[in-house]
Amino acid sequence: MKVIVDLCVVPIGVGVHLAPYVAACQKVLSEAGLTFRLHPNGTAIEGDWAPVFAAIEGCHRALHAMGCPRIFTTVTINTRTDKQQSLDDKLDSVRSLL
């Protein structure tokens, strides 16, 4: 099943500078071969269900390995059965109306 996910991973107990943790998650997603886009409050990801959620687990593993004692994650999931849709398709449909 194809999925588009909005992911926000928040490491807790590591201070206020979170860029190294965001970069670590971006590396996990890249190594998983997923299509993704960083935005100011998280990351949009598209792909098949299992690899996307395996990568989310990989993000948690990577951050814990960096010494992060706790992680709070929110995931918004979008699936469709009527057609295939990419991150770009979703944005283009809105842009066409502007």
C-alpha positions in Angstrom: 0.0 0.0 0.0 1.3 3.4 -0.9 1.4 6.0 1.8 2.1 9.7 2.3 3.2 10.5 5.8 3.9 13.7 7.7 6.5 12.9 10.4 7.6 15.0 13.3 10.2 13.4 15.6 11.0 15.4 18.7 14.0 14.2 20.8 13.5 15.0 24.5 16.2 15.5 27.1 18.9 16.7 24.6 18.6 20.5 24.9 17.1 23.0 22.4 19.5 22.5 19.4 17.8 19.7 17.4 19.4 20.1 14.0 21.8 17.1 14.5 18.9 14.8 15.3 16.9 16.1 12.3 19.9 15.5 10.1 20.2 11.9 11.5 16.6 11.2 10.6 17.1 12.7 7.1 20.0 10.4 6.6 17.9 7.3 7.7 15.2 8.3 5.2 17.8 8.9 2.4 19.5 5.5 3.0 16.0 3.9 2.9 15.6 5.2 -0.6 12.4 7.0 0.2 11.1 10.2 -1.4 10.9 12.9 1.3 10.9 16.6 1.9 12.0 18.4 5.0 9.8 21.3 6.1 10.0 23.7 9.1 8.0 21.4 11.4 8.7 17.9 10.1 9.2 15.8 7.1 6.8 14.6 4.4 7.5 11.1 3.2 6.1 9.0 0.4 6.5 5.3 -0.3 5.2 1.9 0.4 3.8 1.3 3.9 6.4 -1.1 5.2 9.6 0.7 4.1 8.2 4.0 5.4 7.4 2.7 8.8 10.7 0.7 9.0 12.5 4.1 8.3 10.5 5.7 11.1 11.7 3.0 13.4 15.2 3.6 12.1 14.9 7.3 13.0 14.1 6.3 16.6 17.0 3.8 16.7 19.4 6.4 15.3 18.4 9.1 17.8 18.6 6.7 20.8 22.0 5.6 19.6 23.0 9.3 19.7 22.1 9.3 23.4 18.6 10.7 23.2 16.8 9.2 26.2 13.2 9.9 25.0 11.5 10.6 21.7 8.0 12.0 21.0 6.8 11.4 17.5 3.7 12.4 15.6 2.7 10.7 12.3 -0.1 11.7 10.0 -0.9 9.1 7.5 -2.6 9.5 4.1 -3.6 6.6 1.9 -5.8 6.4 -1.2 -7.3 3.5 -3.1 -8.8 5.5 -6.0 -5.4 6.7 -7.5 -1.7 6.9 -7.0 -0.6 10.3 -5.7 2.8 11.7 -4.9 3.9 14.6 -2.8 4.2 16.7 -5.9 0.8 15.7 -7.1 -0.8 16.9 -3.9 1.0 20.3 -4.1 0.3 20.7 -7.8 -3.4 20.2 -7.3 -3.5 23.2 -4.9 -1.1 25.4 -7.0 -3.3 24.9 -10.0 -6.1 26.8 -8.1 -4.0 29.7 -7.1 
